[in-house]
Amino acid sequence: MNGNNCRRRAFALAGTLAVLSPASAAWSQTAPPFAQLLNQTRDSPRVTVLDAEVARARGLAEQARARPNPSINIYAENFAGDLTRNARNQEQTTFQIDQPIELGGKRSARIAAGEAGVAAAQARNREGRLAYATDLARAYAGAEIADRRIALAEDEVEEATADLKVARALVGAGKEARLRQVQAETELNTLQAELETARAQKTVALARLSALAGVATPFTGVSESLLDRLNARPVTGPLDPMQATTVRVAEAEREAAARAVTVQQRLALPNITAQLGVRQLRVASGPAVVAGVSVPLPIFDRNRGNIAAARADLQGAEARAAVARLDAETGTRAALALVAAADNRAIAAERSMATAEEGYRLARIAYEAGKSPLIELLAARHNLGTARGVILDAAIARLDARANLARLSGLTITGEAVQ
């Protein structure tokens, strides 16, 4: 019955040890408080992938600023021929530089597209960090939930053991049939199997938390209770649906797609190549300056296919942005409703728990006094176990609702802003 208080003291002690003794984590591998753990996972693989995408976009934006390289040409004419006709006297050597010149604002369009790509990558990065923080919070709470399920199973095993002792005593006194003792033993064996399952689930939950945190050695427990923090008012920012990260990502990608259309349209305009060189004549006393301009004729390739593809990408991005806005508006209303519903569910579960505890207490008193059969005691204990599970399920629902609400607000479940 006092399992919750014991767990709270254990969480507090583990948190104190994790803060006061950094070396303790090396041997206990207890996960630190959630905010600290999230801060320590800046180099985890999932976060590194997000940062790599931003670095890639910045590299492309930097490359977009580059101008075309010039080319150097050297021509030699009449350097071999018939000496009797003075062919070599006509020898000419030309040193020439060709510089492509972009027309129609191609470079400025590329730069704008590169900057839009960086903005889109940064928006995706923030959305990914929020998703990671939410997943880490759920995994952190999952380890705590698994631990609480073990505690509930242990309480039920303890109660079933006590009931079995009473049944054996009554059977020995001839007040109960041997069948009642067998029923109590079967119930105890079933609960012991459920306890082992709960312990295995805790191992899985801790392994998942360790993997998300990028820790090689699995954690053995958590030092903070996220479920106990749900009694406080949810920490959220302004719930403007249009400020949701999903909307910002969709808008940034739509802007990047629009810039890509402009780039492809500018590429349809031909560039010119300016030519400037020096020609040395064998029979002349000095060099001659040569110049020219090369202009391609856009007869066959007008970049129409790339323009059409870019416009299609833009159309898709605009549709995704519209969907994101609608989903954000619906998601915000749903998140607020789910938080309220989860809170009400938790209150109702507490009431059911109080009723089930009283029912089990009265059923046990009646059974020990020989005034009620064993079946009623087993039913009362089953109702108590169900009520305990309902309370834990309500806490899980509250956690999910608060996590979704915090994500829409751009915060972690503990109220930290994600940049």
Number of C-alpha atoms within 10 A of each C-alpha: 11 7 13 13 10 12 16 15 12 16 19 15 13 22 20 15 17 21 15 10 11 10 12 14 15 10 8 13 18 21 25 23 20 22 16 11 15 18 10 13 19 15 13 15 14 16 17 12 14 18 20 13 16 20 15 14 20 19 13 18 20 14 13 19 15 11 11 11 10 14 11 13 12 12 10 13 12 14 13 12 13 9 9 7 8 10 13 17 16 15 17 18 17 18 16 19 16 19 18 18 14 17 13 14 13 19 19 14 22 25 20 20 24 24 20 23 25 24 22 22 25 22 23 23 22 20 23 20 21 23 17 19 25 20 15 24 24 21 21 28 24 22 26 24 24 20 22 19 22 21 20 21 24 19 18 22 21 15 15 23 18 13 24 22 15 18 26 20 15 20 16 13 10 10 12 17 14 14 11 18 22 14 16 24 19 14 18 21 15 12 20 18 12 18 21 14 14 22 17 13 19 23 18 16 24 26 20 19 26 21 18 19 26 18 15 9 11 19 23 17 22 25 24 25 21 22 16 12 13 18 12 7 8 17 16 21 15 10 18 12 21 15 15 23 23 24 24 21 23 23 23 23 26 23 20 24 24 20 23 26 22 19 23 23 20 21 23 17 18 15 17 15 17 16 19 16 18 16 18 17 17 16 11 11 8 10 15 12 13 13 12 10 12 13 11 10 11 11 6 6 9 16 15 13 11 17 20 14 14 21 18 14 19 21 15 14 21 19 13 19 21 15 14 23 20 14 15 22 16 12 18 19 13 15 20 16 12 19 21 14 16 22 18 13 19 21 14 14 21 16 13 18 21 13 15 21 19 13 17 20 15 13 23 23 13 16 19 17 10 13 11 14 15 24 14 15 24 19 14 21 23 16 19 23 19 15 21 22 18 19 21 19 17 22 23 20 19 24 23 21 24 26 26 24 27 25 25 25 24 26 22 29 29 18 16 15 15 15 12
